[in-house]
């Protein structure tokens, strides 16, 4: 799909979420949903199957989300999948998230952890990253068991790998060499 089409959908999502006054919440919810779809081959397949009608895909989303997200988030996700954008969902969401970051003057930090973290820790992490970057940082948490422990943070092109997995790789390399 063309970048112009991706940007068009991202702009439309931004306009709707901003008009409804739920930009931050929708941003967090669509980001998490897109990463869940990305990490789950069965779900991705169900949403991208060309033989499956749009209504069936919409039902999958509605059953999955079932009141767990803001109604605007659910409607936007159903719209994207119904428009045949499930394969490009993460690209549309990334463009949307980037648009939100520009509008709010913040940076986006993708934080990968082995297990879910509580809101207090997420806030403290955002504060520490904001202080180090000199501007607000919007922390997007992704649970990734391959991290094993610790945190892998990506802000733009910068990766800060404080994971147990990375430390084990370093230890393995030093023992082998």
N, C-alpha and C positions, 0 to 999 in steps of 0.2 A: 504494500500500500504506500502511496506517495506521502512524503513528509507534509505536504500542504493539506492533505485530507486528515492526517493525524493531528496536525495543529488546529485544523478547523473544529474537530470534535473536542479537543482539549479546551479551546476557547469557548465553545458552547457550554461545556461542563462548568467552566469557570464562571461564565455569565449567570448560569442558572443558580449555582451554589452561592455566589455572591448576592444575587438578588433575593434569595431566600434567607440570607443572613447565617448560613451554615458552612461557610467556606472551609474553615479549619477542620471541622468535624468530617465533612465529606472528603477532604483531602486525606485525612488519616484512614478513613474507612475504605475508600477505593484503593489506596495504596496497599493496605493489608490484604484486601480481597485479591488484587492482582498477583501478589506474591504467593498467596495460597494456591491460586490457579496454576501459577508457574511451577510450583513445587509438587503439584498433585497430577500425575499423568492421566488418571482416570477422570478427574474432574475436567481437566483441559480437553480431553477427548470428547466428553459429553457436551461441552460447550462449543466445540469446533466441528463436530460431525456434520458434514454437509447433508447427510440423509435425514438428519433430525430436524423437524420443523421448529421455527422460531418460538412458537408457544411452548413447546416442550423444554427448550433451553431456558425460557423465562421462568417456567415452573421450577426448574432445578435451582435457579438463583433465589427465587422467592422462598423455596423450602429451606435452602441453606441459611439464608439470612433471617427469615422468619421473625421480624421485629427486633433483631439484634443491632440494626443500623438505622440511621435516620431514613425516613421515607424518600427523601431526595436522593440519597445514595443508592437505594434500591432501584428507584426509577431510572437513574442514569446508567447503572450497570445493565439493567434489562434492555434499555435503549441501545447500548453499545453492542450487546450480544445479538439482539434482534436485527441490528444493522449489519451483522456479519463481521463484526470487529473482534471476536473472541481471540483470534490468532494474534491480533495486534493489541490486545488489551494492555499489556505492560507498556508498550510504546505510547499508547494514548495516555495512560495514567502517568507515566514519567513526564510527558509533555505538560500535562495538567499540573502536576506537582511542581515542575520548574516554573510554570506561569504563576502559581501561588507564591513561590519563593521570591520571584521578582517583585510581585505586587506588595509583598510584606517586608521586603528588604532583608530576607533571611537566607541562610544557607541550609541545605538539606544534608543530614547525616543519616546514612543507612547503617544501622547498628545490628550486627548479627550476634546472637547469644544462643547458648545451648538450650536454655529453659526460659520460660517467660519471666520477665522482671516486673516488679510492682511499679506503680505510678510514681512513688517517691524516688526510686532509683532512676527512673526515666527522666524526671525533672532535674535531679542533681547532675545527671550526665549531660543534659541539655545546657544547664548553667555552666558547667565546666568547659564544654565545647564552645559555648558562646563567648566565654571569657577568653579562651585561647584564640578564637577567630576574630574577636573584636566586633562581632555583630551577632544578632540572634541566630540560633541554630535550631531547626526543626528536626527532632530526632524521630526517625522511623525505625521501629524495632521489628526485626525479623527473627523468628525462632528457627535456628538451624542446628540440629543435633550434631552435625559434623564438626562444629566448633569445639565440642567436648566440654569446654569451660572457658571462662574469660570473655573477651569481647573483640570483635573485628569491626572497626568503624571505617566507613568510606565517606569522605566529603569531597565531592568533585572527583579529581584524579588522585587525591591523597588517600592512602590506605594506612590505617594504624592497626596493626595486628597484634593484639595482646591475648591471643587465644592459647589455650593449653595445647591445641593441635600444633600450632606453629612452634611452640617451645619444644614439643616432643620431636618435631621434624629437625629442629636445630640440634637437639641433643643427639639424635640418631646420626646426623651428619658429622658431628664432632667426634663421635665414637668410631665411625667408619673411616674417618680421614685421619 
